[in-house]
Amino acid sequence: MKTVEKPWGREVWIAHTRDYALKLIEFNAGSRSSLQYHQFKHEHIYVDRGRLRAELEAPDGSMQVAEYGPGEVIENPPGRKHRIEAIDPQLDDVVRVEDDYER
């Protein structure tokens, strides 16, 4: 496994081959991905917990916005523009009194 830090959160790569990737994607509340599409990748996003807002390109080229919650799946075939935004409140409630890592 490897972890890739992103401006909006992080990806934890669980499995990866030439044709397949399984990633745990964690978004910071209120952050969002870039508006993007994939040339070849057929992507499925399973929402494990929290809520997200997705901007998804419709067949006519217009952008549609929908919200998704736990247990729902978003399918992004190659060429479909999409953007994901985390909309749940921030749950990081740590008050550090001492920290060896200077956070």
Phi, psi and omega per residue, in radians:
M1 nan 2.620 3.033
K2 -2.439 2.701 3.125
T3 -2.007 2.299 3.118
V4 -2.060 1.985 3.106
E5 -1.286 2.424 3.129
K6 -2.220 2.780 3.114
P7 -1.067 -0.450 -3.105
W8 -1.734 -0.072 -3.100
G9 2.752 -2.181 3.113
R10 -2.810 2.822 3.029
E11 -2.048 2.335 3.001
V12 -1.927 1.950 -3.117
W13 -1.419 1.996 -3.086
I14 -1.624 -0.778 3.115
A15 -2.471 2.483 -3.091
H16 -2.685 2.211 3.003
T17 -2.306 -3.048 3.132
R18 -1.082 -0.586 -3.036
D19 -1.990 0.071 -3.013
Y20 -2.634 2.501 3.022
A21 -2.511 2.373 3.012
L22 -2.061 2.052 -3.085
K23 -2.223 2.446 2.927
L24 -1.613 2.042 -3.082
I25 -1.913 2.136 -3.115
E26 -2.003 2.143 3.104
F27 -1.797 2.448 2.952
N28 -1.285 2.465 -3.124
A29 -0.951 2.349 3.100
G30 1.446 -0.091 -3.142
S31 -1.676 2.881 -3.132
R32 -2.581 2.796 3.095
S33 -1.410 3.018 3.018
S34 -1.258 2.799 2.973
L35 -1.348 2.147 -2.961
Q36 -2.602 2.987 2.935
Y37 -2.619 2.914 3.140
H38 -2.055 2.428 3.135
Q39 -1.277 -0.657 -3.041
F40 -2.172 -0.528 -3.035
K41 -1.199 2.314 2.999
H42 -1.804 1.858 -2.953
E43 -1.778 2.445 3.009
H44 -2.182 2.255 3.127
I45 -1.979 2.029 3.091
Y46 -1.744 2.187 3.127
V47 -1.521 1.944 -3.114
D48 -1.441 -0.800 3.102
R49 -2.708 2.839 -3.089
G50 1.448 -3.037 3.116
R51 -2.270 2.564 3.100
L52 -2.403 2.740 3.068
R53 -1.932 2.324 3.139
A54 -2.112 2.288 2.949
E55 -1.684 2.094 -3.049
L56 -2.245 2.368 3.117
E57 -1.302 2.231 3.086
A58 -1.436 2.878 3.129
P59 -0.975 -0.499 3.134
D60 -1.477 0.043 3.107
G61 1.630 -0.198 3.095
S62 -1.293 2.755 3.112
M63 -1.730 2.275 3.133
Q64 -1.976 2.574 3.123
V65 -2.034 2.326 3.111
A66 -2.522 2.697 3.084
E67 -1.858 2.548 -3.106
Y68 -2.296 2.606 3.124
G69 -2.298 -3.034 -3.082
P70 -0.912 2.335 3.114
G71 1.560 -0.161 -3.134
E72 -1.598 2.708 -3.084
V73 -2.214 2.430 3.032
I74 -1.949 2.268 3.097
E75 -1.874 2.209 3.097
N76 -2.115 1.687 3.079
P77 -1.229 2.863 3.109
P78 -0.923 2.403 3.095
G79 1.572 -0.214 -3.102
R80 -1.451 2.133 3.081
K81 -1.236 2.475 -3.134
H82 -2.769 2.719 3.064
R83 -2.585 2.441 -3.131
I84 -2.047 2.398 3.107
E85 -2.303 2.298 3.057
A86 -1.387 2.307 -3.092
I87 -2.083 -0.079 3.095
D88 -1.268 2.695 3.096
P89 -1.160 2.692 3.123
Q90 -1.140 2.263 -3.122
L91 -1.811 0.078 3.121
D92 -1.357 1.866 -3.061
D93 -2.178 0.715 -3.103
V94 -1.575 2.234 2.998
V95 -1.938 1.854 -3.089
R96 -1.484 2.153 3.088
V97 -1.552 -0.732 3.001
E98 -2.387 2.577 -3.121
D99 -2.677 2.043 3.135
D100 -1.152 -0.235 -3.072
Y101 -1.851 0.158 3.044
E102 0.971 0.720 3.058
R103 -1.618 nan nan
